[in-house]
Each structure stands twice: as C-alpha cells, then as structure tokens.
Amino acid sequence: MAKSKGFILVWRDIQDHCIWNAEPFTKGQAWLDLIMMANYNNKPFLLGNKVINAEIGTVITSELKLMKRWKWGKEKLRNYLRTLENMDMIEKKADRHMTTICIKNYTTYQTAYQTAEKQVISRDSTEGQTSYQTTNQTTNRPRTDHRPYTMKERINKDNTEKEDMTEGIRHSFGQYDNVYLTDNELSELQKYDVWQKKIDRRSEWKHKNPNKICGADFPVVLEWCIKAQEEQKDAEVKIDHERDKINENFGNYELA
C-alpha cells in the first residue's frame, strides 16, 4: 500500500498519447481507463446512433470494445471485471446491446478536489480578506517569477479555470471507443451529415495503427467532414449541370 495520501489531476488527454495505447493494458491501467471513460455528469451518452441517458460514474460500452481497447482476450476481461465486482469496485449489467459498468464511489472521489478547495479556502480566510484579494489578483496576472504555486494560489487559479476544465473533458466515441471529443467538439461535428461515419473511420484507423497515434482527434475528423461536404456539393453541382444540358438539348425533358 502506498504511504502517500491525496490525489493528483490526470487529464483525459493522456488517452490520446501513443504510449498509452502502445501495449496491452495492465490491470491498473484498465482501472484508470474505466474511471476516465465514466460519464462525469448526467448528460446523454452517445452509443452509435442511439442516445442513452447514463448516470454519473457509469461506463456504457461492450465486452468486445473493451477487449479491443485493452488488447485483452474474452476470458481475461471477464475475470478482471468479475474481480472488480467481488472487490466491490464496480457494478456490471449486460444485455445483447451493451455492457453497463457503474464505478462505485465515483462521486465521492470526484468531489474530493472541490472539498479540498473549500477546506483550504476556509483555513486561509483567517488571514484576512485583503490578503485573499491580493493573492487572487496576483494569480490572475501572468506569472513573472518561476517559483511553484502555493496551495492558495493554485486554488484561486483553478477556480478561474473551472469552466474551461469542464468544457475540456473528453468522452470516448467510435466503434472502438478510442476517439476522444469534448461536448463542444461533438456538437461542431454533428453539423455535418457524415459525422458518425468519419468518427468511426478515425476509430478504425487508430485501432489499426496504435503506434502512430499522437494527435488530437477533433481536427482530423473535422477536416474529413468538411472535405466530404465539399465533395457532396461538387457532385450536386455536376448533376445540376448535366440536367441543364439535357433540358437544353431536349426541350422540356426532365430527369425522373
């Protein structure tokens, strides 16, 4: 057991790094991956073309996707999930459409950071409002020194960035659950008719080329969507041009 207590902040962007997907997952890595895959709020979760209302701390997936994602066999995966259940770390439900994994105590640990903020702010409030305001103003200005942030400065800075941090949380999409997008990025892609196909295309490419993946998914998928839209418009223009030529040659003839 580790002697150190507390927690660290781990960004979900780590799942985009080539090192993360370079080898079959360890048991510890798989557990951390489940936590990062879990729904962080009660917003609808997209599974293929089906919208599912997943609760906080819930992972909507399938055994096949986890096997491909972690590079495990079926027996190893089922034994691992059974072990997590026996250790009271998860609850698992499965049907022919999907596997639902509920992370036990997810909200307890995810709210620990906010609790720590409140404790430190309460402790430091005895120093006086003037001191707090001065520190807050200093934190919001660009740093000119290279000393580490104090706990108080770190919390003040995090408070100003909290909204951006929430918006930056990525969820997994695609047939292999390996395309990571924020809510805003997904909304932008959904403006294009082919968004789901392009996400699946990216997912398949990443699955086949695990050692070549080091970039973000959104710019790639967006470029594909824009290109597909332009090609569709060009095709429509060509069809209209051909129709005009036929009408010109045959009078009032119209295409069926």
Beta strands, then each sheet from edge to edge (+ up, - down):
strand 1: 44-47
strand 2: 50-53
strand 3: 58-61
strand 4: 90-94
strand 5: 99-103
strand 6: 171-173
strand 7: 179-181
sheet 1: 1+ 2-
sheet 2: 3+ 5- 4+
sheet 3: 6+ 7-
end
